[in-house]
Amino acid sequence: MTVKKIRQLEVVVGILLLFLCGIGLFVRWRTTGMQTILQLRLPRVLFAVCGGAMLTVSALLFQTTLRSNYIDGSMLGIANGAELMIALVNVLFSQLVSYRVLVGALTGGLILILLRGTLFKVQRGSFFLILGGLSLALLLAAATQLITTGSGFQGKSLSNTTWLDTWLLLIILLAGVLMLIWRWDQLNTFALPALQTSQLGFDEAKNSFTLQMVAGMWLGAVSAVLGTVFFVGIVLVQLIKLLTRVVSGHRAWLTALTGGAVLVCADDLAHFLLPTQELPTNALLMLLTAPLILFLLVRWTREI
């Protein structure tokens, strides 16, 4: 796909995102009132837009720097680790729950450092990495389930999103964007084969640290509110890759827009689908992306 067509696709997705945001903000506005929109709906929609973008771009960064198309932060235990930390804070230090986005981001960064010293360092191909990551994710998920049983912990919906959550997420998003701009050339270097980058003297393990740290902190911040969503990052990133067939740096913006649009759509459905009940946002998000896995499987089968 040419650069011009990618730009056109970005405009289309951007318009769709604005439309979905409008639905999320103003449906039933006559019955809810403008004050409700400003205090409850607006921070939730903004969180969904930014959180969806951070969710998918983090997957793009992990897939690019780890050279594996079938992995994202949820499969490495980062999302589950952030969710576990929020559960611990909720049980032991409830006064810090208001800063859950910041706690999640710091947890994501810490787990990323631990992974770089263990799983990333000893991996022998993508299969080992995926298997080890899933094992860690399941362990952390089990620990979260044990800690939160009977505690009333809620961490899988955007229904309780606050302005503080949104402001902290925006700050973390901006900090990550600045770090990506600083290291953007390194991301494009990963488009070359590993043997060629090695011959050029490019240390992938060293130069991937900043990119992976951004991905880990972004995913941790989003997971602190949304909970863990498996495979969503993989599916959306691979879908955009299949449609555009360009290197990571050239499709990052489109990937971000798509992630934001899908999460806003899932959150709108979670809020409006049943008039008397709020559905879990992350469940709707996985429900929307699950059929895309079948689409990708069909396309990959045709290419074999």
C-alpha positions in Angstrom: 0.0 0.0 0.0 1.3 3.4 -0.9 1.9 6.2 1.6 -0.9 8.2 0.0 -3.4 5.3 0.6 -2.2 4.9 4.2 -2.9 8.6 4.8 -6.4 8.2 3.3 -7.0 5.2 5.5 -5.9 7.2 8.6 -8.4 9.9 7.7 -11.2 7.4 7.4 -10.3 5.7 10.7 -10.0 9.2 12.3 -13.4 10.2 11.2 -14.8 6.9 12.5 -13.1 7.5 15.8 -14.7 11.0 16.1 -18.1 9.5 15.3 -17.8 6.9 18.0 -16.6 9.5 20.5 -19.7 11.6 19.6 -21.9 8.6 20.3 -20.2 7.9 23.6 -20.5 11.5 24.7 -24.0 12.6 23.5 -26.3 9.6 23.3 -29.0 10.2 25.8 -27.6 13.6 26.7 -31.1 15.0 27.3 -31.7 12.5 30.1 -28.3 12.6 31.6 -27.5 16.3 31.4 -24.4 18.2 30.4 -22.9 17.9 33.9 -23.0 14.1 33.7 -21.3 14.2 30.3 -18.5 16.5 31.5 -17.8 14.7 34.8 -18.5 11.0 33.8 -18.7 10.4 30.1 -15.9 12.8 28.8 -13.0 11.3 31.0 -14.2 7.8 30.1 -14.2 8.5 26.3 -10.8 10.2 26.5 -9.4 7.3 28.4 -10.8 4.9 25.8 -9.3 6.9 22.9 -5.8 7.2 24.5 -5.9 3.8 26.1 -6.8 2.0 22.9 -4.0 3.7 21.1 -1.5 2.8 23.8 -2.7 -0.8 23.9 -2.1 -1.4 20.2 1.1 0.6 19.8 2.6 -1.2 22.8 1.9 -4.5 21.0 3.5 -3.0 17.8 6.6 -2.1 19.8 6.9 -5.5 21.4 6.4 -7.4 18.1 8.9 -5.3 16.3 11.7 -5.3 18.9 11.2 -9.0 19.8 10.9 -10.0 16.1 7.7 -12.0 16.8 4.4 -11.3 15.1 2.4 -13.4 17.6 3.1 -11.7 20.9 2.0 -8.7 22.9 2.4 -7.4 26.5 -0.6 -9.4 27.7 1.2 -12.6 26.7 4.3 -11.6 28.6 2.6 -11.1 31.9 2.9 -7.3 32.0 -0.9 -6.6 31.9 -1.5 -9.3 34.6 1.3 -7.9 36.7 -0.2 -4.4 36.6 -3.6 -5.9 37.5 -2.1 -7.9 40.4 -0.4 -4.8 41.7 -3.6 -2.8 41.6 -5.4 -5.6 43.5 -2.7 -5.5 46.2 -2.9 -1.8 46.5 -6.7 -2.1 46.7 -6.4 -4.6 49.6 -3.4 -3.2 51.5 -3.1 0.5 50.6 -6.6 1.6 49.5 -5.6 5.3 49.8 -3.4 4.9 46.7 -6.1 3.4 44.5 -6.8 6.9 43.1 -3.3 6.8 41.5 -3.8 3.4 40.0 -2.8 4.5 36.5 0.6 5.7 37.8 1.0 2.5 39.8 0.2 0.4 36.8 2.7 2.2 34.6 5.5 1.8 37.2 4.6 -1.9 37.6 4.7 -2.3 33.8 8.1 -0.8 33.7 9.4 -2.9 36.6 8.1 -6.2 35.0 9.7 -5.2 31.7 13.1 -4.8 33.4 12.7 -8.2 35.0 11.7 -9.8 31.7 14.8 -8.3 30.0 17.0 -9.9 32.6 15.3 -13.3 32.4 12.8 -14.3 29.6 14.1 -12.0 26.9 17.7 -12.9 27.6 17.4 -16.7 27.5 14.8 -17.0 24.7 15.6 -19.4 21.9 13.0 -18.4 19.3 9.5 -17.0 19.5 7.9 -20.3 20.8 10.0 -20.3 24.0 9.1 -16.6 24.5 5.4 -17.1 24.0 5.3 -20.2 26.2 7.3 -18.5 29.0 5.2 -15.4 28.8 1.9 -17.2 29.0 3.1 -19.2 32.0 4.0 -15.9 33.8 0.6 -14.4 32.8 -1.3 -17.3 34.1 0.6 -17.3 37.4 -0.1 -13.6 37.9 -3.7 -14.0 36.9 -4.2 -16.8 39.4 -2.6 -14.7 42.1 -4.9 -11.8 41.3 -7.9 -14.1 41.5 -6.9 -15.4 44.9 -6.3 -11.9 46.3 -9.5 -10.4 45.0 -11.9 -13.2 45.8 -14.7 -11.7 48.0 -13.1 -8.2 48.1 -15.4 -6.6 45.6 -12.4 -5.5 43.5 -13.5 -4.0 40.1 -10.8 -3.6 37.5 -12.2 -4.7 34.1 -14.4 -1.8 33.0 -14.0 1.9 32.2 -17.3 2.6 34.1 -15.4 3.9 37.1 -12.9 6.0 35.2 -12.1 9.4 36.9 -10.6 12.6 35.6 -7.5 11.8 37.7 -7.2 8.5 35.8 -7.4 10.3 32.5 -5.0 13.1 33.4 -2.4 10.5 34.6 -2.9 8.5 31.4 -2.4 11.6 29.2 0.8 12.4 31.1 2.2 8.9 30.7 1.1 8.9 27.0 2.9 12.2 26.4 6.1 11.0 28.1 6.1 7.9 26.0 5.5 9.8 22.8 8.6 12.0 23.6 10.7 8.9 24.2 9.5 7.3 21.0 10.4 10.5 19.0 13.8 10.4 20.5 14.3 6.7 19.5 12.2 6.5 16.4 15.1 5.7 14.1 15.9 2.6 16.2 12.3 1.3 15.5 12.8 1.6 11.8 16.2 -0.3 12.1 14.3 -3.4 13.3 12.8 -3.6 9.8 16.1 -5.0 8.7 17.0 -8.7 9.1 18.7 -9.5 12.4 21.9 -10.7 10.7 22.2 -7.4 8.8 21.7 -5.3 11.9 24.3 -7.3 13.7 26.8 -6.8 10.8 26.1 -3.0 11.0 27.0 -3.1 14.7 23.5 -2.4 15.9 23.0 -3.9 19.4 19.3 -4.9 19.4 19.1 -5.8 23.1 20.5 -2.4 24.1 18.7 -0.2 21.7 15.3 -1.9 22.3 15.2 -0.9 25.9 13.6 2.5 25.5 11.0 1.2 23.1 10.1 -1.7 25.3 10.0 0.5 28.4 7.4 2.7 26.7 5.4 -0.3 25.7 5.5 -1.8 29.2 4.5 1.4 31.0 1.7 2.2 28.5 0.3 -1.3 28.8 0.6 -1.2 32.6 -1.2 2.1 32.8 -4.1 1.0 30.6 -4.4 -2.4 32.3 -4.7 -0.8 35.8 -8.2 0.4 34.8 -9.2 -1.9 31.9 -7.8 -5.2 33.2 -6.0 -7.8 31.0 -7.1 -8.2 27.4 -5.5 -11.2 25.7 -4.6 -11.2 22.0 -6.3 -7.8 21.2 -2.9 -6.1 20.5 -1.8 -9.0 18.3 -4.9 -9.1 16.2 -5.2 -5.3 15.6 -1.5 -4.9 14.8 -1.4 -7.8 12.5 -4.6 -6.6 10.8 -3.0 -3.2 10.0 0.2 -4.9 8.9 -1.7 -7.2 6.5 -3.7 -4.2 5.0 -0.7 -1.9 4.6 2.3 -4.2 4.3 4.8 -1.5 5.4 7.4 -1.3 8.2 6.3 -0.6 11.8 7.3 3.1 11.7 5.0 3.9 8.8 1.9 2.3 10.3 2.3 3.3 13.9 -0.2 6.2 13.6 -2.8 4.1 11.8 -2.4 1.4 14.5 -2.9 3.9 17.2 -6.1 5.3 15.6 -7.5 1.8 15.1 -6.8 0.8 18.7 -8.6 4.0 19.9 -11.6 3.4 17.7 -12.0 -0.2 18.7 -11.8 0.5 22.4 -14.2 3.4 22.2 -16.6 1.2 20.2 -16.3 -1.5 22.9 -16.9 0.9 25.7 -19.9 2.5 24.0 -21.4 -1.0 23.7 -20.6 -1.8 27.3 -22.4 1.3 28.4 -25.4 1.4 26.1 -26.1 -2.2 25.0 -28.2 -3.0 28.1 -30.3 -0.1 29.4 -30.1 -1.2 33.1 -26.7 -2.8 33.3 -23.1 -1.9 32.7 -21.1 -4.6 30.9 -17.4 -5.2 31.3 -15.5 -3.1 28.7 -12.6 -5.6 28.3 -15.1 -8.5 27.6 -16.7 -6.5 24.9 -13.3 -5.5 23.5 -12.2 -9.2 23.2 -15.6 -10.1 21.8 -15.2 -7.5 19.0 -11.7 -8.6 18.1 -12.2 -12.4 18.3 -13.8 -12.6 14.8 -10.8 -10.8 13.4 -8.6 -13.8 14.4 -10.6 -16.0 12.0 -10.1 -13.4 9.2 -6.4 -13.4 9.8 -6.2 -17.1 9.8 -8.0 -17.3 6.5 -5.6 -14.7 4.9 -2.5 -16.4 6.4 -3.7 -19.8 5.1 -4.1 -18.4 1.5 -0.5 -17.0 1.7 1.1 -20.3 2.7 
